[in-house]
Amino acid sequence: MATTTSTDPEAPAFDLALTESQALVQRTARDFATEKLLPIAHDIDEHGTVPPAILKELASLGFMGVYVPEELGGAGADVVSYILASEEINRACASTGVIMQSHNSLACDPILHFGTKAQQERWLRPLACGDTLGCFALTEPASGSDAAGLQMTAKRDGSGWRLSGTKNFITNGVSADVVVAFAQSEPGSRHKGITAFIVDKPSTGLSVGRVEQKLGIKGSDTAQLVFDGVRVEDDQRLGQVGDGFKIALAALDGGRIGIAAQAVGIGRACLEDALAYAKERQAFGKPIAELQAIQWMLADMATEVDAARLMTWRAATLKDRGERFTAEAAMAKLFASDVAMKAARSCVQIFGGYGYLKDFPAERHYRDAKITEIYEGTSEIMKLIIAEDMLE
């Protein structure tokens, strides 16, 4: 998206036009999603897996390291481009979208912003190229929204560390090759004692526990990761000792923009599928699209999806500029996830009985939309973040 402010008196004060490079990313993602993802989205959901060839093609298009600099193996685009690609991918298949987004926002991003040059060469370059897949291990069985209450420990062991504990609900937990993990290096210190580490998978003592069976986004794997005295060297520590909480929150701020884009993509899928069906479905001697009740639902969906998109673009633009965007990301995620749920409900309603069947996409959108109100910060946590920002 073009800059929204300018010191040039001849330039428009507010410009929502995409740059040429951003428009190219959007078209590329849309073509890929329409031609390759959309035809198999039902099968991905039904069989619970995204074909490896799809992830390889995402990597070949630069979508596994969208805003990682080219010199580190990424596409060298901006965050707005990443958001544009995310919407397109999620419009077709939210399972594929969350794999890509967790990898970009939660694995690549913290190493890009907090990793040493050596760490970036060792881990970020293959991640950005799509040669390896990343995941983010923060949540624990007794620590979800209270991210400072981690129980996994990191104990000094000679020149390195031993990590012990269990992580829950880890997207890409089964398939990931690299884990960005967080542990208490100073037990009892809560957020002040959390340290981040980059852990290779497989590693001795690291195993996959329970693999979750989910309501939606079924093509992505979500699993427990069990760390049983996993040995890591000090050069696998990400950032300074005690900086883990700051690193986690920074990654989640950016990740929430991605989830907002996912919600926009799901909402748009609901709108487009419902509109197409309403034009074809006949009732009372005419297409149901001509009935005011249906028109009002479609109008609400279109308005709210567009508003959510603009909020998401704003948060992404702030991140690109290096400005603070915590509240704006929370607002975008809060609003967009609510829009996705409302759009999914209307989509099922417009499809009627067919919306309740697996033969049609409406019920998949309904199941996929719900998670956007939960992961990377629940809607309730988003409200707390927004309120805290207002009250500062």
C-alpha positions in Angstrom: 0.0 0.0 0.0 1.3 3.4 -0.9 2.3 5.7 2.0 -0.7 7.4 3.6 1.2 10.6 4.4 3.6 12.7 2.4 5.7 15.8 2.8 5.2 16.5 -0.9 2.5 19.2 -1.2 1.5 17.8 -4.6 1.0 14.3 -3.3 -2.4 13.0 -2.0 -2.6 13.1 1.8 -4.2 9.7 1.9 -3.6 7.0 -0.7 -4.9 3.4 -0.5 -3.4 2.4 -3.9 -1.1 -0.6 -3.9 2.3 -0.2 -5.3 3.3 -2.1 -8.4 5.2 -4.7 -6.5 2.4 -5.1 -3.9 -0.2 -5.6 -6.7 2.1 -8.2 -8.3 2.3 -10.2 -5.1 -1.5 -10.0 -4.8 -2.1 -11.2 -8.3 0.5 -14.0 -8.0 -1.1 -15.2 -4.7 -4.6 -14.9 -6.2 -3.7 -16.9 -9.3 -2.0 -19.6 -7.2 -4.9 -19.8 -4.7 -7.5 -20.0 -7.4 -5.8 -22.4 -9.7 -4.0 -24.7 -7.2 -5.6 -24.4 -3.8 -9.3 -23.8 -4.3 -9.9 -27.0 -6.3 -8.3 -29.2 -3.5 -9.4 -27.2 -0.4 -12.2 -29.6 0.4 -9.8 -32.6 0.1 -7.3 -30.8 2.3 -9.9 -30.4 5.0 -11.3 -33.9 4.5 -7.9 -35.7 4.7 -6.3 -33.4 7.2 -3.1 -32.6 5.4 -1.8 -30.1 2.9 0.2 -31.8 0.1 3.9 -31.1 0.4 3.9 -30.0 -3.3 1.7 -27.0 -2.3 4.2 -25.9 0.3 7.1 -26.2 -2.1 5.2 -24.1 -4.6 4.5 -21.5 -2.0 8.2 -21.4 -1.3 9.1 -21.1 -5.0 6.8 -18.0 -5.1 8.6 -16.5 -2.2 5.7 -16.8 0.2 7.6 -18.7 2.9 9.8 -15.7 3.6 7.7 -12.8 2.2 9.3 -9.9 4.0 12.7 -11.5 4.8 15.4 -9.6 2.9 16.6 -11.2 -0.4 20.1 -11.4 1.0 18.8 -13.8 3.6 16.9 -15.9 1.2 13.5 -14.2 1.4 11.4 -12.4 -1.2 12.4 -9.0 0.1 8.8 -7.6 0.0 7.1 -5.6 2.7 4.6 -6.6 5.4 1.6 -5.2 3.4 2.6 -7.6 0.6 2.6 -10.4 3.1 -0.9 -9.5 4.3 -2.1 -9.3 0.7 -0.8 -12.8 0.0 -2.2 -14.1 3.2 -5.7 -12.9 2.4 -5.6 -14.6 -1.0 -4.3 -17.9 0.3 -6.8 -18.0 3.1 -9.7 -17.1 0.8 -9.0 -20.5 -0.8 -7.8 -22.6 2.1 -7.3 -21.5 5.7 -5.4 -24.6 6.5 -2.7 -23.7 4.0 -2.9 -20.1 5.2 -2.1 -20.9 8.8 0.9 -23.1 7.9 2.3 -20.2 5.9 1.5 -17.6 8.4 2.9 -19.3 11.5 6.1 -20.0 9.6 6.4 -16.3 8.5 5.1 -14.4 11.5 6.2 -16.6 14.3 9.3 -18.4 13.2 11.0 -16.2 10.6 10.1 -12.9 12.2 11.7 -13.3 15.6 14.9 -14.7 14.1 14.9 -11.8 11.6 14.5 -9.1 14.3 16.4 -10.7 17.2 18.7 -13.2 15.8 22.5 -12.8 15.3 23.9 -12.9 11.8 25.1 -16.4 12.5 21.6 -17.5 13.6 20.1 -15.9 10.5 22.5 -17.7 8.2 22.0 -21.0 10.0 18.2 -21.0 10.6 16.5 -18.0 8.9 17.9 -18.5 5.4 16.6 -22.1 5.0 13.3 -21.1 6.6 12.9 -18.1 4.2 13.7 -20.3 1.2 11.1 -22.9 2.3 13.8 -25.6 2.7 12.7 -25.9 6.4 9.5 -25.3 8.2 9.2 -23.4 11.5 6.9 -23.3 14.5 6.5 -21.1 17.6 6.3 -22.9 21.0 5.0 -20.5 23.7 1.6 -21.9 24.9 1.6 -24.6 27.6 -1.0 -26.8 29.2 -1.4 -24.3 32.2 -0.3 -21.2 30.3 -2.3 -19.8 27.4 -3.5 -16.2 27.7 -1.2 -15.8 30.7 2.0 -16.1 28.7 4.2 -15.0 31.6 3.2 -18.1 33.6 5.4 -20.5 31.7 6.5 -23.7 33.5 9.0 -25.0 31.0 12.5 -24.5 32.4 15.8 -23.6 30.9 18.7 -24.7 33.1 22.3 -23.9 32.6 24.3 -27.0 31.6 28.0 -26.2 31.1 28.3 -24.0 28.0 24.6 -24.7 27.1 21.1 -25.2 28.4 18.7 -28.0 29.2 15.1 -27.4 28.3 12.4 -29.4 30.1 8.6 -29.0 29.8 5.6 -29.4 27.5 4.2 -27.0 24.9 0.5 -27.1 23.8 -1.4 -26.3 20.6 1.7 -25.8 18.5 0.8 -25.1 14.8 3.2 -27.0 12.6 4.3 -28.9 15.7 4.5 -32.3 13.9 6.0 -31.1 10.6 8.3 -28.3 11.7 12.1 -28.6 11.4 12.8 -25.6 13.6 11.2 -24.5 16.9 11.3 -21.1 18.4 10.8 -22.0 22.0 10.3 -20.1 25.3 11.3 -21.2 28.8 11.8 -19.9 32.3 15.5 -19.4 32.9 14.8 -17.7 36.2 11.9 -19.6 37.8 9.5 -17.4 39.8 10.4 -14.3 37.8 7.5 -14.6 35.4 8.0 -12.4 32.3 11.4 -11.1 33.5 12.8 -14.7 33.6 11.7 -15.9 30.1 14.4 -16.7 27.5 13.9 -17.7 23.9 15.8 -20.5 22.1 16.0 -21.9 18.5 15.7 -25.7 18.7 16.3 -28.0 15.8 13.8 -30.7 15.3 14.6 -33.5 15.6 16.7 -33.1 18.8 17.5 -35.7 21.4 14.8 -35.4 24.1 12.3 -33.5 21.9 9.2 -35.5 20.9 5.8 -34.9 19.6 3.1 -35.6 22.1 -0.6 -35.5 21.5 -1.7 -34.5 17.9 -4.9 -32.5 18.2 -8.1 -33.3 16.3 -9.6 -29.9 15.6 -12.9 -28.3 14.6 -11.4 -26.4 11.7 -8.1 -25.6 9.9 -7.8 -29.4 9.8 -5.2 -29.5 7.1 -2.6 -28.0 9.4 -1.1 -30.0 12.2 -1.4 -28.9 15.8 0.4 -30.8 18.5 2.0 -31.0 21.9 5.8 -30.8 22.0 7.6 -32.5 24.9 11.0 -31.3 25.9 12.7 -33.9 28.1 16.1 -32.3 29.0 16.7 -31.1 25.5 20.3 -29.9 25.2 20.9 -26.7 23.3 24.1 -24.6 23.0 24.2 -21.0 24.1 24.5 -20.0 20.4 20.9 -21.3 20.1 19.7 -18.7 22.6 17.6 -16.0 20.8 18.3 -12.6 22.2 19.5 -11.9 25.7 18.7 -14.0 28.8 15.4 -12.7 30.1 14.4 -11.1 26.8 12.1 -14.0 25.8 8.8 -12.4 26.8 9.6 -9.2 24.8 10.5 -11.4 21.8 7.3 -13.4 22.1 5.1 -10.3 22.3 6.8 -8.7 19.4 6.2 -11.8 17.3 2.6 -12.1 18.4 1.9 -8.4 17.5 3.0 -9.1 13.9 1.2 -12.5 13.9 -2.1 -10.8 14.9 -1.9 -8.8 11.7 -1.6 -12.1 9.8 -4.5 -13.6 11.6 -6.6 -10.5 10.8 -5.7 -11.1 7.1 -6.7 -14.8 7.5 -10.0 -13.7 8.9 -10.5 -11.3 6.0 -9.7 -14.1 3.6 -12.3 -16.4 5.3 -14.8 -13.6 5.4 -14.3 -12.9 1.7 -14.7 -16.6 0.9 -18.0 -16.5 2.7 -19.1 -13.5 0.8 -18.1 -14.7 -2.6 -19.5 -18.2 -2.2 -22.8 -16.9 -0.7 -23.1 -14.3 -3.5 -22.5 -16.9 -6.3 -25.0 -19.3 -4.7 -27.7 -16.6 -4.2 -27.5 -15.7 -7.9 -28.2 -19.3 -8.9 -30.6 -20.5 -6.2 -34.2 -20.1 -7.2 -37.0 -19.5 -4.7 -40.4 -17.9 -5.1 -39.9 -17.8 -8.8 -36.6 -15.8 -8.8 -33.0 -16.0 -7.6 -32.8 -15.5 -3.9 -30.3 -12.7 -4.5 -33.3 -10.6 -5.4 -34.9 -11.1 -2.0 -34.2 -8.1 0.4 -33.4 -10.4 3.3 -30.6 -12.0 1.4 -29.4 -8.6 -0.1 -29.1 -7.1 3.4 -27.0 -10.1 4.6 -24.7 -9.7 1.6 -24.5 -5.9 2.0 -23.4 -6.3 5.7 -20.9 -9.0 4.7 -19.3 -6.8 2.0 -19.2 -3.7 4.2 -17.7 -5.5 7.2 -15.1 -7.5 5.2 -13.9 -4.3 3.5 -13.7 -2.5 6.8 -11.7 -5.3 8.3 -9.3 -5.3 5.3 -8.6 -1.6 5.7 -7.9 -2.0 9.4 -5.5 -4.9 8.6 -3.7 -2.8 5.9 -3.3 0.0 8.4 -1.6 -2.2 11.0 0.6 -3.7 8.4 1.6 -0.2 7.1 2.6 0.9 10.6 4.8 -2.2 11.0 6.4 -1.5 7.7 7.2 2.0 8.8 8.7 0.8 12.1 6.1 2.6 14.1 4.3 1.2 17.1 1.3 -1.0 16.0 0.4 -3.1 19.0 -3.1 -1.6 19.5 -3.8 -1.4 15.8 -2.9 -5.1 15.3 -5.1 -6.0 18.2 -8.0 -3.9 16.8 -7.6 -5.5 13.4 -7.6 -9.0 14.8 -10.5 -8.4 17.1 -12.7 -6.8 14.4 -11.7 -9.1 11.5 -12.2 -12.3 13.5 -15.7 -11.1 14.5 -16.4 -10.2 10.9 -15.3 -13.7 9.8 -17.6 -15.4 12.2 -20.6 -13.2 11.3 -19.9 -13.7 7.6 -19.6 -17.5 8.1 -22.9 -17.6 9.9 -24.6 -15.6 7.1 -23.0 -17.8 4.5 -24.4 -20.9 6.0 -27.8 -19.2 6.4 -27.9 -18.2 2.7 -27.0 -21.7 1.6 -29.8 -23.0 3.9 -29.8 -26.7 4.3 -27.0 -27.1 1.8 -24.8 -24.9 4.1 -25.0 -27.6 6.7 -23.5 -30.3 4.3 -19.9 -31.1 3.7 -20.5 -31.1 0.0 -20.6 -27.3 0.0 -17.9 -24.9 1.3 -20.1 -22.9 3.8 -19.7 -25.3 6.7 -15.9 -25.4 6.2 -15.7 -21.6 6.4 -17.9 -21.7 9.5 -15.5 -24.2 11.2 -12.3 -22.4 10.0 -13.5 -18.9 11.1 -13.8 -19.7 14.8 -10.1 -20.2 15.5 -9.4 -16.6 14.4 -11.1 -15.5 17.7 -8.9 -17.7 19.7 -5.3 -18.2 18.6 -2.5 -15.7 18.8 -4.5 -14.0 21.5 -8.3 -14.4 22.2 -10.7 -11.6 21.4 -10.9 -10.9 25.2 -7.1 -10.4 25.4 -7.3 -8.2 22.3 -9.7 -5.9 24.2 -7.4 -5.8 27.2 -4.5 -4.8 24.9 -6.6 -2.1 23.3 -7.8 -0.7 26.6 -4.3 -0.7 28.1 -3.0 1.3 25.2 -5.8 3.8 25.6 -5.1 4.2 29.3 -1.4 4.7 29.1 
